[in-house]
Amino acid sequence: MQGYPVAEAARILGVPTGTVKSRCARGRARLLPMLTHLRVDTVGNEPPEGGRNRTPGASVPPVSEPTETGPTDPAAAKGGGGGA
């Protein structure tokens, strides 16, 4: 985050350091396909074998639609933010 160390960014944002690390990793993962054409260290700009120890596919599963048997209270859903 703009050159700040992870601990400082976490303090500024008011979140745990692990949250900052995971958000940075997700951001890098989303940017990688958009920036591979700029890499000069690979012939033909193919991704390296194995892709930096990453498994293929999305790092975050897609959002599933609510089902009829699921919770009806929006605050019961993850991240519902139903605050009091």
N, CA, C and O atoms as a GROMACS GRO file, in nm:
protein
  336
    1MET      N    1   0.084  -0.118   0.000
    1MET     CA    2   0.000   0.000   0.000
    1MET      C    3   0.088   0.123   0.000
    1MET      O    4   0.133   0.167   0.106
    2GLN      N    5   0.113   0.177  -0.113
    2GLN     CA    6   0.189   0.300  -0.132
    2GLN      C    7   0.321   0.301  -0.059
    2GLN      O    8   0.363   0.405  -0.007
    3GLY      N    9   0.389   0.185  -0.053
    3GLY     CA   10   0.521   0.178   0.007
    3GLY      C   11   0.524   0.164   0.158
    3GLY      O   12   0.632   0.161   0.216
    4TYR      N   13   0.409   0.156   0.223
    4TYR     CA   14   0.406   0.139   0.368
    4TYR      C   15   0.437  -0.006   0.403
    4TYR      O   16   0.399  -0.097   0.330
    5PRO      N   17   0.505  -0.029   0.516
    5PRO     CA   18   0.521  -0.167   0.564
    5PRO      C   19   0.383  -0.224   0.600
    5PRO      O   20   0.290  -0.149   0.628
    6VAL      N   21   0.372  -0.356   0.599
    6VAL     CA   22   0.244  -0.422   0.626
    6VAL      C   23   0.186  -0.377   0.760
    6VAL      O   24   0.067  -0.347   0.769
    7ALA      N   25   0.269  -0.373   0.863
    7ALA     CA   26   0.221  -0.336   0.997
    7ALA      C   27   0.166  -0.193   0.999
    7ALA      O   28   0.064  -0.166   1.063
    8GLU      N   29   0.233  -0.104   0.930
    8GLU     CA   30   0.187   0.036   0.926
    8GLU      C   31   0.057   0.049   0.847
    8GLU      O   32  -0.033   0.122   0.887
    9ALA      N   33   0.048  -0.022   0.734
    9ALA     CA   34  -0.076  -0.019   0.656
    9ALA      C   35  -0.191  -0.075   0.737
    9ALA      O   36  -0.302  -0.022   0.731
   10ALA      N   37  -0.166  -0.181   0.813
   10ALA     CA   38  -0.270  -0.241   0.897
   10ALA      C   39  -0.316  -0.141   1.003
   10ALA      O   40  -0.436  -0.130   1.031
   11ARG      N   41  -0.222  -0.069   1.063
   11ARG     CA   42  -0.258   0.030   1.164
   11ARG      C   43  -0.341   0.142   1.103
   11ARG      O   44  -0.442   0.183   1.161
   12ILE      N   45  -0.300   0.191   0.987
   12ILE     CA   46  -0.373   0.300   0.920
   12ILE      C   47  -0.515   0.257   0.885
   12ILE      O   48  -0.610   0.333   0.905
   13LEU      N   49  -0.529   0.134   0.833
   13LEU     CA   50  -0.659   0.084   0.791
   13LEU      C   51  -0.743   0.031   0.907
   13LEU      O   52  -0.864   0.013   0.894
   14GLY      N   53  -0.678   0.007   1.021
   14GLY     CA   54  -0.751  -0.046   1.135
   14GLY      C   55  -0.792  -0.191   1.118
   14GLY      O   56  -0.898  -0.232   1.165
   15VAL      N   57  -0.707  -0.269   1.051
   15VAL     CA   58  -0.735  -0.411   1.028
   15VAL      C   59  -0.612  -0.492   1.070
   15VAL      O   60  -0.503  -0.436   1.083
   16PRO      N   61  -0.627  -0.624   1.091
   16PRO     CA   62  -0.512  -0.707   1.124
   16PRO      C   63  -0.411  -0.714   1.009
   16PRO      O   64  -0.446  -0.693   0.893
   17THR      N   65  -0.285  -0.744   1.043
   17THR     CA   66  -0.182  -0.752   0.938
   17THR      C   67  -0.213  -0.862   0.837
   17THR      O   68  -0.182  -0.847   0.719
   18GLY      N   69  -0.272  -0.972   0.882
   18GLY     CA   70  -0.308  -1.080   0.790
   18GLY      C   71  -0.407  -1.034   0.684
   18GLY      O   72  -0.403  -1.081   0.571
   19THR      N   73  -0.496  -0.943   0.722
   19THR     CA   74  -0.593  -0.890   0.626
   19THR      C   75  -0.522  -0.809   0.519
   19THR      O   76  -0.556  -0.820   0.400
   20VAL      N   77  -0.425  -0.728   0.559
   20VAL     CA   78  -0.348  -0.650   0.462
   20VAL      C   79  -0.274  -0.743   0.367
   20VAL      O   80  -0.272  -0.721   0.246
   21LYS      N   81  -0.212  -0.847   0.422
   21LYS     CA   82  -0.137  -0.941   0.338
   21LYS      C   83  -0.228  -1.012   0.239
   21LYS      O   84  -0.192  -1.027   0.122
   22SER      N   85  -0.345  -1.057   0.285
   22SER     CA   86  -0.434  -1.130   0.194
   22SER      C   87  -0.491  -1.037   0.088
   22SER      O   88  -0.507  -1.078  -0.028
   23ARG      N   89  -0.522  -0.914   0.125
   23ARG     CA   90  -0.574  -0.818   0.024
   23ARG      C   91  -0.468  -0.786  -0.080
   23ARG      O   92  -0.500  -0.774  -0.198
   24CYS      N   93  -0.344  -0.773  -0.038
   24CYS     CA   94  -0.236  -0.749  -0.134
   24CYS      C   95  -0.217  -0.868  -0.227
   24CYS      O   96  -0.198  -0.851  -0.347
   25ALA      N   97  -0.223  -0.988  -0.170
   25ALA     CA   98  -0.208  -1.109  -0.252
   25ALA      C   99  -0.321  -1.120  -0.354
   25ALA      O  100  -0.297  -1.153  -0.470
   26ARG      N  101  -0.443  -1.093  -0.311
   26ARG     CA  102  -0.556  -1.099  -0.404
   26ARG      C  103  -0.544  -0.992  -0.512
   26ARG      O  104  -0.577  -1.018  -0.628
   27GLY      N  105  -0.498  -0.874  -0.476
   27GLY     CA  106  -0.478  -0.768  -0.574
   27GLY      C  107  -0.372  -0.807  -0.676
   27GLY      O  108  -0.390  -0.786  -0.796
   28ARG      N  109  -0.260  -0.863  -0.628
   28ARG     CA  110  -0.156  -0.908  -0.721
   28ARG      C  111  -0.208  -1.017  -0.814
   28ARG      O  112  -0.177  -1.017  -0.933
   29ALA      N  113  -0.287  -1.109  -0.760
   29ALA     CA  114  -0.342  -1.218  -0.842
   29ALA      C  115  -0.434  -1.162  -0.951
   29ALA      O  116  -0.436  -1.213  -1.062
   30ARG      N  117  -0.510  -1.058  -0.918
   30ARG     CA  118  -0.601  -1.000  -1.018
   30ARG      C  119  -0.525  -0.918  -1.122
   30ARG      O  120  -0.568  -0.909  -1.237
   31LEU      N  121  -0.413  -0.858  -1.083
   31LEU     CA  122  -0.334  -0.778  -1.176
   31LEU      C  123  -0.248  -0.863  -1.270
   31LEU      O  124  -0.223  -0.823  -1.384
   32LEU      N  125  -0.205  -0.980  -1.224
   32LEU     CA  126  -0.112  -1.062  -1.302
   32LEU      C  127  -0.157  -1.086  -1.446
   32LEU      O  128  -0.078  -1.063  -1.537
   33PRO      N  129  -0.282  -1.131  -1.471
   33PRO     CA  130  -0.320  -1.155  -1.611
   33PRO      C  131  -0.323  -1.027  -1.694
   33PRO      O  132  -0.305  -1.031  -1.816
   34MET      N  133  -0.345  -0.914  -1.629
   34MET     CA  134  -0.352  -0.788  -1.705
   34MET      C  135  -0.213  -0.733  -1.738
   34MET      O  136  -0.200  -0.648  -1.826
   35LEU      N  137  -0.110  -0.780  -1.668
   35LEU     CA  138   0.023  -0.723  -1.685
   35LEU      C  139   0.124  -0.818  -1.746
   35LEU      O  140   0.239  -0.778  -1.767
   36THR      N  141   0.087  -0.943  -1.775
   36THR     CA  142   0.184  -1.039  -1.827
   36THR      C  143   0.246  -0.993  -1.958
   36THR      O  144   0.360  -1.028  -1.986
   37HIS      N  145   0.176  -0.918  -2.038
   37HIS     CA  146   0.232  -0.872  -2.165
   37HIS      C  147   0.351  -0.777  -2.144
   37HIS      O  148   0.426  -0.752  -2.238
   38LEU      N  149   0.368  -0.724  -2.024
   38LEU     CA  150   0.478  -0.633  -1.995
   38LEU      C  151   0.604  -0.705  -1.951
   38LEU      O  152   0.711  -0.644  -1.945
   39ARG      N  153   0.593  -0.834  -1.919
   39ARG     CA  154   0.709  -0.909  -1.871
   39ARG      C  155   0.807  -0.933  -1.985
   39ARG      O  156   0.767  -0.965  -2.096
   40VAL      N  157   0.935  -0.917  -1.955
   40VAL     CA  158   1.038  -0.940  -2.056
   40VAL      C  159   1.122  -1.062  -2.023
   40VAL      O  160   1.208  -1.100  -2.102
   41ASP      N  161   1.098  -1.126  -1.907
   41ASP     CA  162   1.180  -1.238  -1.865
   41ASP      C  163   1.129  -1.373  -1.912
   41ASP      O  164   1.188  -1.476  -1.878
   42THR      N  165   1.022  -1.376  -1.991
   42THR     CA  166   0.971  -1.503  -2.045
   42THR      C  167   0.959  -1.490  -2.196
   42THR      O  168   0.916  -1.386  -2.247
   43VAL      N  169   0.995  -1.596  -2.268
   43VAL     CA  170   0.986  -1.597  -2.413
   43VAL      C  171   0.839  -1.607  -2.451
   43VAL      O  172   0.770  -1.700  -2.408
   44GLY      N  173   0.790  -1.516  -2.529
   44GLY     CA  174   0.652  -1.517  -2.574
   44GLY      C  175   0.554  -1.481  -2.463
   44GLY      O  176   0.432  -1.490  -2.482
   45ASN      N  177   0.606  -1.441  -2.350
   45ASN     CA  178   0.524  -1.400  -2.236
   45ASN      C  179   0.428  -1.507  -2.186
   45ASN      O  180   0.320  -1.475  -2.135
   46GLU      N  181   0.466  -1.636  -2.200
   46GLU     CA  182   0.385  -1.742  -2.140
   46GLU      C  183   0.412  -1.740  -1.990
   46GLU      O  184   0.522  -1.707  -1.947
   47PRO      N  185   0.310  -1.776  -1.910
   47PRO     CA  186   0.335  -1.783  -1.766
   47PRO      C  187   0.436  -1.892  -1.735
   47PRO      O  188   0.436  -1.995  -1.802
   48PRO      N  189   0.522  -1.872  -1.635
   48PRO     CA  190   0.620  -1.976  -1.603
   48PRO      C  191   0.552  -2.106  -1.564
   48PRO      O  192   0.439  -2.106  -1.516
   49GLU      N  193   0.622  -2.218  -1.584
   49GLU     CA  194   0.568  -2.350  -1.550
   49GLU      C  195   0.525  -2.353  -1.404
   49GLU      O  196   0.604  -2.321  -1.316
   50GLY      N  197   0.401  -2.390  -1.379
   50GLY     CA  198   0.353  -2.397  -1.242
   50GLY      C  199   0.298  -2.266  -1.191
   50GLY      O  200   0.222  -2.267  -1.094
   51GLY      N  201   0.330  -2.155  -1.251
   51GLY     CA  202   0.272  -2.027  -1.214
   51GLY      C  203   0.304  -1.980  -1.073
   51GLY      O  204   0.212  -1.949  -0.997
   52ARG      N  205   0.429  -1.975  -1.036
   52ARG     CA  206   0.469  -1.924  -0.905
   52ARG      C  207   0.406  -2.000  -0.789
   52ARG      O  208   0.354  -1.939  -0.696
   53ASN      N  209   0.409  -2.131  -0.796
   53ASN     CA  210   0.354  -2.215  -0.689
   53ASN      C  211   0.206  -2.192  -0.666
   53ASN      O  212   0.157  -2.209  -0.554
   54ARG      N  213   0.136  -2.156  -0.767
   54ARG     CA  214  -0.007  -2.132  -0.754
   54ARG      C  215  -0.083  -2.241  -0.829
   54ARG      O  216  -0.038  -2.290  -0.932
   55THR      N  217  -0.198  -2.277  -0.776
   55THR     CA  218  -0.282  -2.371  -0.847
   55THR      C  219  -0.369  -2.293  -0.944
   55THR      O  220  -0.407  -2.179  -0.916
   56PRO      N  221  -0.402  -2.353  -1.060
   56PRO     CA  222  -0.483  -2.280  -1.156
   56PRO      C  223  -0.624  -2.254  -1.102
   56PRO      O  224  -0.674  -2.328  -1.018
   57GLY      N  225  -0.684  -2.149  -1.151
   57GLY     CA  226  -0.821  -2.116  -1.111
   57GLY      C  227  -0.826  -1.993  -1.022
   57GLY      O  228  -0.722  -1.935  -0.987
   58ALA      N  229  -0.946  -1.956  -0.986
   58ALA     CA  230  -0.966  -1.837  -0.904
   58ALA      C  231  -0.918  -1.863  -0.761
   58ALA      O  232  -0.932  -1.974  -0.710
   59SER      N  233  -0.863  -1.759  -0.697
   59SER     CA  234  -0.818  -1.774  -0.559
   59SER      C  235  -0.934  -1.762  -0.462
   59SER      O  236  -0.923  -1.804  -0.347
   60VAL      N  237  -1.044  -1.706  -0.507
   60VAL     CA  238  -1.161  -1.689  -0.422
   60VAL      C  239  -1.278  -1.755  -0.493
   60VAL      O  240  -1.303  -1.727  -0.610
   61PRO      N  241  -1.352  -1.843  -0.424
   61PRO     CA  242  -1.464  -1.908  -0.491
   61PRO      C  243  -1.573  -1.807  -0.528
   61PRO      O  244  -1.586  -1.704  -0.462
   62PRO      N  245  -1.650  -1.834  -0.632
   62PRO     CA  246  -1.755  -1.741  -0.671
   62PRO      C  247  -1.863  -1.733  -0.564
   62PRO      O  248  -1.884  -1.828  -0.488
   63VAL      N  249  -1.931  -1.621  -0.560
   63VAL     CA  250  -2.039  -1.601  -0.464
   63VAL      C  251  -2.157  -1.688  -0.504
   63VAL      O  252  -2.200  -1.685  -0.620
   64SER      N  253  -2.209  -1.764  -0.410
   64SER     CA  254  -2.324  -1.848  -0.442
   64SER      C  255  -2.452  -1.770  -0.411
   64SER      O  256  -2.457  -1.687  -0.320
   65GLU      N  257  -2.553  -1.800  -0.488
   65GLU     CA  258  -2.682  -1.734  -0.468
   65GLU      C  259  -2.750  -1.792  -0.345
   65GLU      O  260  -2.734  -1.911  -0.316
   66PRO      N  261  -2.826  -1.712  -0.271
   66PRO     CA  262  -2.897  -1.765  -0.154
   66PRO      C  263  -3.000  -1.870  -0.195
   66PRO      O  264  -3.061  -1.860  -0.301
   67THR      N  265  -3.017  -1.968  -0.109
   67THR     CA  266  -3.114  -2.074  -0.138
   67THR      C  267  -3.235  -2.056  -0.048
   67THR      O  268  -3.231  -1.980   0.048
   68GLU      N  269  -3.342  -2.127  -0.080
   68GLU     CA  270  -3.463  -2.118   0.002
   68GLU      C  271  -3.440  -2.173   0.141
   68GLU      O  272  -3.505  -2.131   0.237
   69THR      N  273  -3.347  -2.269   0.154
   69THR     CA  274  -3.322  -2.329   0.284
   69THR      C  275  -3.218  -2.252   0.364
   69THR      O  276  -3.194  -2.284   0.481
   70GLY      N  277  -3.157  -2.149   0.304
   70GLY     CA  278  -3.054  -2.071   0.372
   70GLY      C  279  -3.115  -1.975   0.473
   70GLY      O  280  -3.237  -1.965   0.484
   71PRO      N  281  -3.028  -1.903   0.546
   71PRO     CA  282  -3.077  -1.810   0.646
   71PRO      C  283  -3.157  -1.696   0.582
   71PRO      O  284  -3.122  -1.647   0.474
   72THR      N  285  -3.264  -1.656   0.648
   72THR     CA  286  -3.344  -1.546   0.595
   72THR      C  287  -3.304  -1.414   0.656
   72THR      O  288  -3.338  -1.308   0.602
   73ASP      N  289  -3.234  -1.418   0.767
   73ASP     CA  290  -3.188  -1.296   0.832
   73ASP      C  291  -3.059  -1.249   0.764
   73ASP      O  292  -2.960  -1.321   0.768
   74PRO      N  293  -3.058  -1.129   0.700
   74PRO     CA  294  -2.938  -1.084   0.630
   74PRO      C  295  -2.817  -1.072   0.723
   74PRO      O  296  -2.704  -1.090   0.679
   75ALA      N  297  -2.840  -1.044   0.850
   75ALA     CA  298  -2.728  -1.032   0.944
   75ALA      C  299  -2.665  -1.168   0.972
   75ALA      O  300  -2.552  -1.174   1.020
   76ALA      N  301  -2.735  -1.277   0.944
   76ALA     CA  302  -2.683  -1.410   0.969
   76ALA      C  303  -2.584  -1.451   0.860
   76ALA      O  304  -2.506  -1.544   0.879
   77ALA      N  305  -2.587  -1.384   0.746
   77ALA     CA  306  -2.495  -1.416   0.637
   77ALA      C  307  -2.357  -1.363   0.671
   77ALA      O  308  -2.343  -1.264   0.744
   78LYS      N  309  -2.253  -1.429   0.616
   78LYS     CA  310  -2.118  -1.385   0.641
   78LYS      C  311  -2.100  -1.243   0.592
   78LYS      O  312  -2.135  -1.211   0.478
   79GLY      N  313  -2.045  -1.158   0.676
   79GLY     CA  314  -2.024  -1.020   0.638
   79GLY      C  315  -2.151  -0.940   0.632
   79GLY      O  316  -2.154  -0.834   0.569
   80GLY      N  317  -2.256  -0.988   0.696
   80GLY     CA  318  -2.385  -0.920   0.691
   80GLY      C  319  -2.383  -0.781   0.749
   80GLY      O  320  -2.462  -0.696   0.709
   81GLY      N  321  -2.293  -0.756   0.844
   81GLY     CA  322  -2.282  -0.622   0.902
   81GLY      C  323  -2.410  -0.573   0.964
   81GLY      O  324  -2.441  -0.454   0.956
   82GLY      N  325  -2.485  -0.664   1.026
   82GLY     CA  326  -2.614  -0.627   1.081
   82GLY      C  327  -2.607  -0.539   1.204
   82GLY      O  328  -2.711  -0.512   1.264
   83GLY      N  329  -2.492  -0.492   1.244
   83GLY     CA  330  -2.466  -0.408   1.361
   83GLY      C  331  -2.586  -0.357   1.438
   83GLY      O  332  -2.696  -0.342   1.384
   84ALA      N  333  -2.563  -0.332   1.563
   84ALA     CA  334  -2.673  -0.290   1.651
   84ALA      C  335  -2.684  -0.141   1.663
   84ALA      O  336  -2.772  -0.091   1.734
   0.00000   0.00000   0.00000
